[in-house]
Amino acid sequence: MDPVIIVGAGPVGLALSLALAAQGVPSVVLDEGSGKEEPRPARTAVLRADMAAMVERLGCTTLRDEGVRWVGWRSVRRRQLVRHTPLDLGLSGTEEWAEDPDAPSVPAAPLHIPQHALARGLRDAIGRQKLVRLVTEARLDTIEQDRDGVVAHTRGPEGTWWRGSHLVGCDGARSTVRKLLGIRFPGRTAVERHAVAALRTELPWPGEALLHRQPPWRGAGEEIAARPLPDGVWRIDWLLPPRGELVTPDALVTRIRETLAGWCDGVTPPYELIDTGVHTLHHRLARRWRVDRVLLAGDAAHLLGAVGTQGLDEGLRDVDNLAWKLAHTWHHGASERLLDSYQSERRTAIASRLRAADQSLPALRGGGGLRAYLLGAARVHDALLTDGHVGRGPLGAPPAYPHSPLAPPSAEGQTPVGTPTGAPVEDVRVTAPDGTTVRLRDRLGRGRLLVLLVAPGTGVWDRRHWRTAGVMPRLEEAVRALPAKAEVLVTEAYPGAPAHAVLLVRPDGHLVASFAGVRPEELYAAADAARGGSATAEAPTEETSEKAGPKAGTKTGAKAEPKAGTKGEVKGGTKGEVKAGTKGEVKAGTKGGTKGVEKAETKTGAKGEENGGGEASTGVPRDISAEAPAGVSVAADTDHKVDMH
């Protein structure tokens, strides 16, 4: 079977290739660049604990070597410490509830890493992976689809055709894939601007991140953030006015010296300036994320990053959501519902995140106005920003999918637990089938459902006895009969779950259903819903095709006459004709045509590179009211505000 074609070799595209390989799916990653990462210490990524764990599962070792987890978060307003939040350095910190259910939860520490180090670690992991082929200097200019797969043409040293089962555009804010599909990308331009510096120095709160609002010294601006990196390096961001104010090197050095002096009792400590830049944040949301066998992920599908939201973290959540669905489709075939659920779940989650940020910005950045009428509004705002940065609340908490198309059709037999249906499960300790004790999170990302039994006392019993006692034999029999691969895990306790509760968990860690005991019929129905139902061979209806976009078999870009190859490789002759070959490669003929992308690139999309915070400059028309995606109304006013409904 043909591999999955991944366009774009940023962290999202690289992570997707590794996530597919972990589930036995080959892929070809088309990298427009040379494959070398330019070191930019001021361009960093903040990953929530669950996404950092996912990246480590993929084999990326640079997170441990070149990333750092914050030990705490400080929020300061003028000269007063408003909030000091300790952070949990463990993988979860979710076991305190067992000893004291009323104890306040401690947020898991985010991981902070230079983006070039993250990408290098992912590339190194790909070098150890036989199922991923990374191709450099390959610029996409054509996409063609038929009922059985996708053909893509790339320009480079030698024009090449590629045959794949599916194609995923992970090619950033200026996504060629999105433009070739004619998908609109409306939203807001330059929501926030920051001057950024990476420097090595000593600050009074080692290992802790800081958000300083309304600093008392002259010229400090409205807000400054400081985030630690390894080896005594800090990334410092100064919030700039939305328009104007060019940041010259001299002006930035003045900001650095005044800021360090303001934090260090009036004396500027020694520092080494390593890197600088200006970081511009945009909020945009692609109207569609799937057109038949072509999908979008990461910055190609969404841009966000204001008030604590994290663009790259959300891109990795796209990977976590999409990889197991693509893998199931590749191995077993699947109903349209399974791949449709990717857009339904992830686009809704991003729209909610953008809506929360959009509603918060007027109060947080408006100076007076609402603040004058709210008692204690400053503390409320500080709490909102803290939650966004440390991964809590509407701006930062991991998304839940309560209204997913993959939810069970009925709640019959279910019992509530501490995790709502559709939300990520807690990372409790579990006993695996081989008898080892691991974290639940360690069993994710393998393309199979997890069936978790809550069995108090199993931690002290001999496994040889409890594996054949109680409800275990009946549970294992029920799991063997499920319509999708599943693994039985056992835990001593789970928040809010009674003894002998059974939890069904998706491969990406979201709760499908929870039952009071072993209920084979209800468990089967929930597992069938989680896989999207059985695969069907019926052709898409006219209504479905119109909703999805161009019909299968249509061409986008240069003219060609590809013929399906074996395992995705097609070697070409002249005038774009493609002949069958092997291993996912399609080599182009002498006149394959490369005009499609030039026309597609005119008057479309936002300019900019893929990055963790949506750093890009845009060339979007001022009037975007006609580009509103479903569920998003865009007011075409002078501020270009996007109101997410």
KOLTIPA-882684 format. One line per 3 residues: number of its first residue (from 1); for each residue x, y, z of C-alpha. Coordinates in pm, 1 decimal, padded with zeros to 6 digits, m for minus. Example, Ala and Ser with C-alpha at 12.3 -4.5 7.8 and 13.67 -1.06 7.14 Angstrom:
KOLTIPA-882684
1 = 01230.0/m00450.0/00780.0  01367.0/m00106.0/00714.0 .
END
This chain:
KOLTIPA-882684
1 = 00000.0/00000.0/00000.0  00117.2/00354.1/m00074.7  00276.2/00560.9/00204.5 .
4 = 00126.4/00876.8/00352.0  00273.4/01191.4/00194.0  00358.0/01463.0/00447.5 .
7 = 00431.6/01808.4/00305.8  00649.0/02014.7/00539.2  00936.5/01917.1/00767.6 .
10 = 00876.1/02143.3/01063.1  00815.3/01990.0/01406.3  00452.6/01904.8/01319.6 .
13 = 00534.0/01723.2/00995.3  00829.4/01539.1/01150.3  00623.3/01436.1/01453.0 .
16 = 00340.3/01310.0/01231.7  00578.6/01087.6/01034.2  00713.3/00935.5/01356.9 .
19 = 00364.4/00890.3/01504.7  00255.9/00704.3/01190.5  00571.4/00490.8/01193.8 .
22 = 00500.9/00392.4/01555.0  00175.4/00243.2/01424.1  00330.6/00065.8/01125.8 .
25 = 00245.8/00323.6/00857.6  00519.2/00435.1/00612.5  00544.6/00798.3/00506.4 .
28 = 00737.0/01029.4/00276.0  00818.1/01373.9/00420.3  00868.5/01642.0/00154.1 .
31 = 01097.8/01915.3/00285.3  01119.3/02232.7/00078.9  01445.7/02324.7/00250.3 .
34 = 01789.2/02170.4/00277.0  01716.7/01970.3/00589.9  01943.5/02179.9/00813.4 .
37 = 01804.3/02361.2/01116.5  01924.3/02718.2/01168.1  01996.8/02772.3/01539.3 .
40 = 01768.0/03048.3/01670.5  01771.6/03046.5/02052.8  01510.5/03326.3/02063.9 .
43 = 01261.7/03111.8/01873.5  01134.6/02865.4/02130.5  00839.0/02636.9/02192.7 .
46 = 00641.6/02572.0/02510.7  00494.1/02221.0/02529.7  00234.8/02112.3/02785.3 .
49 = 00328.7/01802.7/02983.4  00117.3/01561.1/02778.4  00256.4/01683.8/02445.4 .
52 = 00612.0/01673.6/02579.0  00548.8/01311.7/02679.8  00414.3/01236.1/02332.3 .
55 = 00725.0/01381.1/02165.8  00948.0/01176.2/02396.4  00752.8/00862.1/02302.6 .
58 = 00840.2/00937.0/01941.4  01210.7/00908.5/02024.4  01307.6/01276.1/02050.0 .
61 = 01593.2/01293.5/02303.4  01663.5/01667.5/02285.0  01372.1/01741.1/02520.1 .
64 = 01574.5/01599.4/02808.4  01906.5/01743.8/02694.7  01811.8/02090.4/02567.2 .
67 = 01472.1/02162.5/02722.7  01381.1/02269.2/03073.8  01067.1/02229.2/03285.5 .
70 = 00976.4/02533.6/03491.2  00966.1/02479.6/03867.4  00720.4/02765.3/03921.9 .
73 = 00529.7/03056.4/03772.6  00536.9/03413.9/03907.0  00288.5/03686.4/03821.7 .
76 = 00391.8/04039.6/03922.3  00198.4/04364.1/03880.0  00404.5/04680.7/03915.0 .
79 = 00615.4/04592.2/04223.7  00376.9/04345.1/04386.1  00387.5/03964.8/04359.1 .
82 = 00028.7/03879.1/04267.8  00059.1/03504.0/04222.2  00322.4/03235.8/04279.7 .
85 = 00227.5/02896.3/04138.1  00449.8/02592.6/04204.0  00461.0/02346.7/03915.9 .
88 = 00478.5/01968.3/03922.5  00799.5/01839.2/03764.2  00671.4/01479.9/03744.4 .
91 = 00496.5/01334.4/03442.9  00156.4/01402.1/03590.3  00125.8/01469.4/03961.3 .
94 = m00215.0/01300.6/03948.0  m00178.3/01066.4/04244.3  m00216.8/01316.9/04529.1 .
97 = m00595.7/01282.0/04499.2  m00571.0/00923.5/04627.0  m00435.0/01045.3/04961.4 .
100 = m00628.7/01372.1/04983.1  m00909.8/01414.7/04725.7  m00967.1/01774.8/04843.1 .
103 = m00604.4/01884.1/04799.9  m00557.1/02156.7/04535.4  m00413.4/02028.2/04210.5 .
106 = m00064.1/02135.6/04108.8  m00025.2/02217.5/03738.9  00217.8/01999.8/03547.7 .
109 = 00527.5/02193.6/03446.7  00541.8/02297.3/03080.1  00859.3/02217.5/02890.5 .
112 = 01049.3/02502.5/02722.2  01289.3/02426.1/02436.6  01442.9/02608.2/02137.7 .
115 = 01245.8/02507.0/01831.7  01557.5/02419.8/01631.2  01660.2/02175.2/01905.8 .
118 = 01314.9/02014.2/01897.9  01326.8/01977.1/01519.3  01679.5/01836.0/01532.0 .
121 = 01572.9/01575.4/01786.6  01281.9/01470.5/01567.7  01509.6/01445.3/01262.2 .
124 = 01751.7/01230.4/01460.6  01461.9/01001.5/01555.7  01362.8/00976.2/01188.8 .
127 = 01720.0/00872.1/01108.7  01660.9/00564.8/01327.7  01323.4/00490.1/01168.0 .
130 = 01296.2/00268.5/00856.8  00936.4/00361.0/00775.4  01003.4/00732.7/00718.3 .
133 = 01169.0/00875.1/00408.3  01276.8/01240.4/00435.1  01325.8/01418.5/00100.6 .
136 = 01489.7/01762.2/00093.3  01466.8/02041.4/m00165.8  01124.7/01917.8/m00274.9 .
139 = 00878.5/02200.9/m00341.0  00519.0/02094.2/m00398.7  00333.9/02239.5/m00698.0 .
142 = 00057.1/01989.2/m00786.4  m00190.2/01765.7/m00604.5  m00418.4/01515.2/m00778.1 .
145 = m00665.5/01276.4/m00615.7  m00852.6/00965.6/m00722.9  m01060.5/00708.8/m00536.5 .
148 = m00752.9/00511.6/m00431.0  m00495.9/00773.3/m00338.3  m00314.9/01099.7/m00399.0 .
151 = m00044.6/01198.1/m00647.6  00176.8/01500.7/m00577.8  00441.5/01665.8/m00793.9 .
154 = 00744.6/01843.5/m00651.1  01002.5/02069.5/m00806.3  01366.9/02041.5/m00711.9 .
157 = 01694.2/01921.9/m00859.9  01480.4/01667.9/m01046.0  01103.7/01702.3/m01080.2 .
160 = 00932.6/01410.7/m00911.1  00585.9/01258.8/m00879.5  00485.2/01095.0/m00549.2 .
163 = 00200.8/00850.9/m00496.7  00041.9/00817.3/m00152.4  m00266.1/00687.5/00023.3 .
166 = m00324.9/01030.4/00181.7  m00147.3/01367.1/00191.5  m00116.5/01591.0/00497.4 .
169 = m00017.4/01955.7/00460.9  00207.4/02050.6/00753.6  00371.9/02328.1/00553.6 .
172 = 00308.7/02626.5/00777.1  00123.8/02955.7/00754.9  00192.1/02999.8/00381.1 .
175 = 00077.4/02642.6/00314.8  00098.9/02548.4/m00052.3  m00132.0/02253.9/00015.3 .
178 = m00400.6/02483.1/00153.0  m00366.6/02720.7/m00142.9  m00378.1/02443.6/m00402.8 .
181 = m00701.6/02320.1/m00244.1  m00847.5/02671.8/m00251.0  m00919.0/02670.4/00123.7 .
184 = m00966.2/03014.7/00276.5  m00771.4/03118.9/00585.9  m00954.0/03411.7/00750.3 .
187 = m00875.0/03571.0/01082.3  m00688.3/03856.7/01248.5  m00348.7/03995.6/01153.0 .
190 = m00086.7/04111.8/01407.5  m00293.2/04038.8/01717.9  00017.8/04090.2/01930.1 .
193 = 00378.8/04195.4/01867.3  00673.7/04118.2/02092.8  01038.5/04216.1/02094.9 .
196 = 01232.0/03902.0/02188.7  01581.0/03837.6/02323.7  01764.4/03524.1/02432.4 .
199 = 02040.1/03601.3/02679.3  02252.0/03431.7/02942.6  02237.7/03592.0/03285.9 .
202 = 02135.4/03533.4/03649.0  01787.5/03636.8/03761.6  01647.8/03630.5/04117.3 .
205 = 01408.6/03335.1/04053.4  01613.6/03051.5/03897.8  01405.2/02796.7/03709.7 .
208 = 01080.5/02993.3/03739.6  00895.2/03174.9/03463.2  00774.2/03530.7/03519.4 .
211 = 00498.7/03751.7/03378.9  00548.1/04114.9/03484.1  00254.1/04343.5/03405.9 .
214 = 00286.1/04722.9/03416.8  00653.0/04732.5/03525.3  00723.5/05054.7/03718.6 .
217 = 01030.2/05174.2/03526.3  01010.1/05413.0/03232.4  00980.2/05265.8/02883.3 .
220 = 00912.2/04913.5/03008.2  00583.9/04880.7/02820.5  00269.2/04702.8/02933.9 .
223 = 00403.3/04350.6/02987.2  00729.6/04154.9/03004.8  00768.0/03776.0/03019.4 .
226 = 01081.6/03582.4/03116.4  01108.2/03207.8/03057.4  01410.5/02996.8/03157.5 .
229 = 01607.0/02771.3/02923.1  01899.5/02539.0/03006.9  02250.7/02666.5/03088.0 .
232 = 02136.9/02993.6/03243.3  01969.1/03119.0/02923.9  01644.3/03315.7/02936.7 .
235 = 01395.5/03414.3/02669.9  01253.4/03759.4/02745.6  00951.5/03904.3/02559.0 .
238 = 00839.0/04267.6/02567.0  00480.6/04330.9/02454.0  00486.8/04606.7/02188.8 .
241 = 00210.9/04842.9/02081.9  m00002.1/04683.7/01807.9  00115.9/04931.3/01544.0 .
244 = 00433.3/05125.2/01483.0  00743.9/05140.2/01701.6  01025.6/04984.6/01504.6 .
247 = 01261.1/04799.4/01737.6  01617.7/04909.4/01662.4  01919.2/04723.7/01807.0 .
250 = 01999.7/05018.9/02032.7  01641.8/05038.8/02158.2  01639.9/04666.1/02234.8 .
253 = 01968.2/04683.4/02426.5  01823.3/04971.3/02629.2  01515.9/04759.4/02708.3 .
256 = 01736.5/04470.2/02817.2  01951.5/04679.9/03051.3  01654.3/04860.1/03208.3 .
259 = 01459.8/04538.8/03254.4  01746.3/04350.4/03415.7  01812.7/04645.7/03644.9 .
262 = 01444.8/04664.6/03738.2  01448.9/04298.3/03839.0  01787.8/04309.6/04017.3 .
265 = 01756.1/04599.3/04264.1  01856.5/04871.5/04021.0  02184.7/04714.2/03907.8 .
268 = 02216.1/04555.5/03561.9  02383.8/04216.5/03610.6  02637.1/04082.7/03357.3 .
271 = 02464.5/03925.8/03057.7  02549.7/03769.6/02722.6  02311.9/03855.8/02439.9 .
274 = 02267.9/03545.8/02219.5  01979.3/03615.8/01981.0  01705.9/03872.2/01914.8 .
277 = 01395.1/03909.3/01702.5  01044.9/04051.5/01669.2  00763.2/03801.9/01718.9 .
280 = 00428.8/03882.1/01551.0  00122.0/03676.1/01639.1  m00177.9/03618.9/01412.0 .
283 = m00506.4/03441.6/01475.1  m00635.9/03248.3/01172.7  m00843.6/02937.1/01116.7 .
286 = m00869.9/02741.5/00791.2  m01224.4/02696.1/00672.0  m01175.9/02324.6/00602.6 .
289 = m00912.9/02081.5/00727.8  m00997.8/01791.4/00498.2  m01068.9/01757.6/00127.4 .
292 = m01112.6/01386.1/00053.1  m00765.3/01230.6/00101.1  m00583.8/01558.8/00171.8 .
295 = m00572.8/01707.7/00523.4  m00416.3/02006.3/00698.8  m00235.2/02020.7/01033.8 .
298 = m00038.3/02270.6/01242.0  00009.3/02627.0/01118.5  m00133.8/02527.5/00779.9 .
301 = m00469.3/02486.6/00956.8  m00452.0/02744.8/01234.5  m00249.0/03030.3/01379.7 .
304 = m00275.4/03134.9/01743.6  m00044.2/03238.6/02023.6  m00175.1/03545.5/02208.9 .
307 = m00226.0/03562.8/02588.6  m00056.1/03234.0/02664.3  m00195.7/03006.2/02392.6 .
310 = 00069.8/02789.8/02228.1  00064.1/02734.8/01851.9  00314.9/02449.8/01824.2 .
313 = 00160.8/02268.5/02119.9  m00173.7/02278.2/01937.3  m00005.3/02155.3/01618.8 .
316 = 00124.1/01852.5/01806.2  m00229.6/01790.8/01933.1  m00334.6/01777.7/01567.9 .
319 = m00072.5/01505.5/01521.5  m00191.3/01313.0/01826.9  m00550.1/01325.7/01703.6 .
322 = m00484.1/01249.7/01337.0  m00209.1/00984.4/01347.9  m00414.7/00699.1/01494.4 .
325 = m00707.9/00774.6/01264.6  m00486.5/00771.7/00955.6  m00317.1/00454.0/01079.3 .
328 = m00651.1/00277.5/01131.4  m00765.5/00386.0/00786.3  m00437.1/00273.0/00628.9 .
331 = m00440.8/m00071.3/00791.7  m00809.9/m00156.5/00800.9  m01002.8/00093.3/00594.0 .
334 = m01247.5/00314.3/00779.5  m01577.5/00491.8/00750.6  m01571.6/00853.8/00640.5 .
337 = m01674.7/00942.2/00995.1  m01332.1/00854.9/01137.7  m01130.4/01100.5/00927.4 .
340 = m01412.2/01357.1/00934.6  m01387.3/01351.5/01314.4  m01035.0/01498.2/01292.0 .
343 = m01168.0/01825.7/01154.6  m01475.8/01816.5/01375.9  m01277.6/01768.8/01696.9 .
346 = m00964.2/01971.3/01635.6  m01114.9/02264.2/01447.9  m01382.2/02305.2/01715.8 .
349 = m01114.4/02298.8/01987.3  m00903.8/02562.6/01811.5  m01208.4/02781.2/01746.1 .
352 = m01288.0/02764.6/02117.5  m00929.5/02862.8/02202.7  m00939.0/03156.2/01960.7 .
355 = m01277.4/03264.9/02093.2  m01146.4/03265.3/02451.8  m00840.4/03468.7/02352.8 .
358 = m01049.0/03708.4/02146.1  m01288.8/03768.7/02434.1  m01002.4/03819.9/02680.1 .
361 = m00792.8/04061.9/02477.9  m01010.0/04377.0/02519.9  m01001.8/04345.0/02899.2 .
364 = m00635.7/04240.8/02919.6  m00498.0/04495.0/02671.9  m00757.9/04771.1/02688.9 .
367 = m00599.8/04975.9/02968.0  m00912.1/05122.0/03129.8  m01264.1/05039.3/03022.4 .
370 = m01378.0/04717.7/03181.1  m01117.5/04731.2/03457.9  m01279.3/05038.5/03607.5 .
373 = m01603.7/04850.7/03671.0  m01476.3/04513.9/03798.7  m01377.7/04465.9/04161.2 .
376 = m01039.9/04292.4/04175.9  m01023.9/04278.5/03795.8  m00643.3/04295.2/03795.3 .
379 = m00618.7/03972.0/03993.3  m00877.7/03808.6/03768.4  m00674.3/03906.7/03463.6 .
382 = m00352.1/03778.5/03620.2  m00521.8/03446.6/03697.3  m00646.8/03422.7/03337.8 .
385 = m00300.2/03487.5/03194.3  m00139.1/03245.5/03439.5  m00381.4/02972.3/03338.8 .
388 = m00305.8/03035.9/02973.2  00069.9/03010.2/03021.6  00077.3/02707.2/03252.9 .
391 = m00189.1/02508.5/03066.6  m00515.5/02555.6/03253.8  m00853.6/02713.5/03185.0 .
394 = m01005.7/02809.2/02848.7  m00674.0/02944.2/02716.3  m00449.1/02654.3/02810.6 .
397 = m00619.8/02335.7/02929.3  m00595.1/02025.4/02708.9  m00903.9/02008.7/02486.9 .
400 = m01196.1/01774.6/02539.1  m01420.9/01639.5/02264.1  m01757.6/01584.9/02438.6 .
403 = m01956.6/01616.8/02115.2  m01726.2/01408.9/01898.6  m01875.4/01210.3/01608.6 .
406 = m01692.7/00914.8/01766.2  m01887.6/00932.7/02093.2  m02098.5/00626.4/02180.6 .
409 = m02456.3/00652.5/02050.6  m02598.8/00579.4/02395.0  m02494.7/00637.8/02755.0 .
412 = m02668.6/00321.9/02869.0  m02467.7/00135.2/03131.1  m02215.1/00414.5/03174.7 .
415 = m02107.9/00549.7/03511.6  m01945.5/00891.8/03562.2  m01583.1/00914.4/03676.1 .
418 = m01355.2/01207.8/03753.6  m01281.8/01256.5/03383.2  m01568.6/01381.3/03162.3 .
421 = m01641.1/01181.9/02849.1  m01420.5/01307.7/02565.2  m01158.3/01460.3/02795.5 .
424 = m00797.6/01336.4/02836.0  m00765.8/01066.4/03100.8  m00546.2/01104.6/03407.9 .
427 = m00193.7/00966.8/03383.6  m00229.9/00706.4/03659.6  00003.2/00413.7/03718.3 .
430 = m00114.4/00094.7/03549.4  m00012.0/m00268.2/03523.7  00053.1/m00366.3/03162.8 .
433 = m00020.1/m00712.1/03013.4  00344.5/m00815.7/03062.1  00320.0/m00742.5/03435.5 .
436 = 00525.4/m00420.4/03434.4  00404.4/m00108.1/03613.9  00406.1/00197.7/03387.4 .
439 = 00227.0/00527.0/03338.2  m00096.5/00516.7/03141.1  00050.6/00780.3/02911.2 .
442 = 00328.7/00537.6/02813.5  00072.0/00306.0/02648.7  m00074.0/00573.5/02421.1 .
445 = 00009.9/00632.8/02056.9  00022.1/00266.7/01954.4  m00293.6/00264.4/01744.5 .
448 = m00504.5/00055.0/01979.8  m00779.8/00122.1/02229.3  m00702.9/00090.2/02598.7 .
451 = m00944.0/m00082.6/02837.9  m00864.0/00022.4/03194.1  m00996.6/m00180.2/03489.0 .
454 = m01004.3/m00015.5/03832.2  m00914.3/m00298.4/04072.0  m00811.6/m00195.0/04425.9 .
457 = m00552.1/m00422.2/04581.4  m00394.3/m00550.8/04261.5  m00075.5/m00364.9/04348.6 .
460 = m00012.0/m00598.6/04642.2  m00159.7/m00919.4/04501.9  00035.5/m01173.0/04304.7 .
463 = m00048.6/m01109.9/03941.0  m00071.1/m01483.2/03872.2  m00378.0/m01493.8/04094.6 .
466 = m00575.4/m01181.5/04003.7  m00531.7/m01235.2/03627.1  m00757.9/m01539.2/03660.1 .
469 = m00985.8/m01412.6/03938.0  m01287.2/m01184.9/03969.0  m01396.1/m00997.3/03656.6 .
472 = m01065.8/m01029.9/03469.3  m01147.3/m01342.9/03263.6  m01481.5/m01196.0/03155.4 .
475 = m01319.4/m00860.3/03074.1  m01043.4/m01015.1/02863.5  m01300.0/m01220.3/02675.0 .
478 = m01502.5/m00904.4/02604.7  m01190.8/m00720.9/02485.6  m01095.9/m01002.4/02247.1 .
481 = m01439.0/m00966.1/02085.8  m01405.8/m00588.3/02022.8  m01412.2/m00463.6/01661.1 .
484 = m01074.4/m00288.9/01702.4  m00745.6/m00383.5/01864.5  m00743.6/m00313.5/02237.6 .
487 = m00518.6/m00367.3/02537.9  m00628.4/m00441.4/02895.4  m00461.8/m00236.8/03170.1 .
490 = m00526.0/m00248.3/03544.6  m00495.0/00033.5/03798.2  m00531.2/00048.2/04176.5 .
493 = m00756.0/00354.2/04160.8  m00877.1/00626.9/03929.0  m01020.2/00968.2/04028.2 .
496 = m01393.5/00942.1/04088.6  m01416.6/00581.3/03970.3  m01573.7/00304.5/04180.2 .
499 = m01408.4/m00033.3/04222.8  m01435.5/m00257.2/03915.9  m01513.3/00036.4/03686.1 .
502 = m01402.4/m00015.8/03325.8  m01279.4/00279.3/03120.5  m01246.2/00272.7/02740.5 .
505 = m00970.7/00506.8/02621.5  m00882.8/00615.4/02267.1  m00525.8/00576.7/02132.9 .
508 = m00473.8/00952.0/02188.2  m00576.2/00930.5/02554.1  m00932.8/01067.8/02543.1 .
511 = m01204.6/00890.6/02739.6  m01466.0/00716.5/02522.4  m01685.9/00572.1/02796.6 .
514 = m01677.4/00438.4/03151.8  m01884.7/00151.3/03285.0  m01971.1/00014.3/03629.2 .
517 = m01833.2/m00331.7/03575.4  m01786.4/m00546.3/03265.9  m02064.9/m00484.5/03014.8 .
520 = m01962.9/m00659.8/02690.2  m02241.9/m00526.4/02466.9  m02204.2/m00164.1/02575.1 .
523 = m01823.7/m00191.1/02558.2  m01848.1/m00328.0/02202.5  m02082.7/m00046.2/02095.8 .
526 = m01850.4/00217.8/02243.3  m01544.5/00066.2/02073.3  m01728.0/00050.4/01741.5 .
529 = m01823.4/00417.0/01774.4  m01463.8/00510.8/01861.6  m01336.3/00361.2/01535.0 .
532 = m01604.7/00544.9/01337.9  m01809.4/00235.4/01264.0  m01729.7/m00019.6/00996.6 .
535 = m01565.4/00083.7/00670.0  m01797.4/00127.7/00374.1  m01720.9/00124.1/00004.5 .
538 = m02010.0/00342.7/m00104.9  m01925.8/00644.2/m00315.3  m01964.2/00990.0/m00158.3 .
541 = m02296.1/01157.5/m00223.7  m02321.7/01482.3/m00414.9  m02395.0/01662.8/m00089.3 .
544 = m02089.4/01511.7/00079.2  m01863.6/01593.8/m00215.9  m01983.8/01952.5/m00227.4 .
547 = m01917.4/01995.4/00143.2  m01572.7/01839.7/00119.4  m01456.2/02050.3/m00174.4 .
550 = m01312.0/01925.1/m00505.5  m01432.4/01576.2/m00597.1  m01195.5/01283.8/m00597.4 .
553 = m01012.3/01252.9/m00922.9  m00983.2/01628.3/m00982.1  m00647.7/01792.5/m01044.8 .
556 = m00493.2/02092.6/m00875.2  m00187.3/02251.1/m01030.5  00002.8/02129.9/m01337.3 .
559 = m00152.4/01896.1/m01590.3  m00044.2/01533.7/m01575.0  m00167.1/01183.4/m01640.0 .
562 = m00045.0/00977.8/m01343.6  m00096.5/00606.5/m01324.0  m00103.1/00431.7/m00989.4 .
565 = 00226.9/00271.0/m00894.4  00321.3/m00010.3/m00663.4  00378.1/00103.7/m00302.1 .
568 = 00357.9/00462.5/m00414.2  00654.0/00491.7/m00647.3  00596.9/00599.1/m01004.3 .
571 = 00871.9/00669.7/m01253.5  00780.0/00907.2/m01530.7  00843.4/00952.3/m01896.1 .
574 = 00764.2/01262.8/m02095.5  00481.5/01520.4/m02073.2  00390.8/01435.2/m01717.4 .
577 = 00308.5/01069.4/m01779.8  00370.0/00851.5/m01475.3  00462.5/00483.6/m01484.5 .
580 = 00444.7/00226.1/m01209.7  00741.6/00169.4/m00981.6  00808.9/00097.1/m00612.1 .
583 = 00862.0/00246.8/m00263.1  00655.1/00562.9/m00274.6  00857.4/00759.5/m00527.8 .
586 = 00732.2/00903.7/m00852.6  00994.1/01057.5/m01079.1  00872.9/01326.2/m01315.5 .
589 = 00900.7/01345.1/m01689.9  01063.4/01621.4/m01883.0  00745.5/01820.9/m01937.3 .
592 = 00545.5/01749.9/m01625.7  00432.8/02108.9/m01586.8  00480.1/02326.3/m01278.0 .
595 = 00242.4/02617.3/m01321.5  m00028.2/02528.7/m01074.0  00123.0/02677.7/m00762.6 .
598 = 00217.0/03012.6/m00915.4  m00147.4/03085.5/m00991.2  m00264.7/02943.9/m00661.0 .
601 = m00026.3/03161.5/m00461.9  m00162.8/03490.1/m00593.5  m00410.7/03673.7/m00371.4 .
604 = m00430.5/03394.8/m00114.9  m00324.9/03301.9/00233.4  m00096.2/03446.7/00493.3 .
607 = 00277.0/03477.6/00449.1  00509.7/03334.7/00709.4  00694.2/03029.0/00827.6 .
610 = 00551.9/02757.6/01051.8  00656.5/02805.1/01412.1  00546.2/02743.8/01764.6 .
613 = 00372.7/03074.1/01820.9  00238.7/03144.5/01475.5  00524.4/03381.0/01394.4 .
616 = 00455.3/03518.5/01050.1  00382.3/03828.2/00849.8  00062.1/03821.6/00648.7 .
619 = m00054.4/03947.4/00314.7  m00425.3/03891.5/00368.6  m00674.4/04136.5/00211.3 .
622 = m00820.8/04389.7/00451.8  m01178.9/04278.4/00383.6  m01208.4/03918.9/00501.4 .
625 = m01579.7/03910.4/00573.8  m01641.8/03678.5/00279.7  m01390.9/03425.6/00410.8 .
628 = m01558.5/03331.2/00737.7  m01535.2/02958.4/00811.2  m01830.5/02761.5/00934.2 .
631 = m01904.5/02856.2/01292.9  m01701.7/03178.5/01269.2  m01847.6/03516.9/01187.0 .
634 = m01593.9/03778.5/01084.7  m01674.6/04141.3/01136.0  m01503.6/04336.1/00858.7 .
637 = m01437.2/04641.1/01072.4  m01125.6/04849.1/01112.5  m00979.9/04614.3/01374.4 .
640 = m01055.7/04295.0/01177.7  m01189.7/04127.9/01486.1  m01289.5/03761.9/01456.4 .
643 = m01589.4/03666.2/01669.0  m01598.6/03288.4/01718.2  m01948.9/03154.4/01785.0 .
END
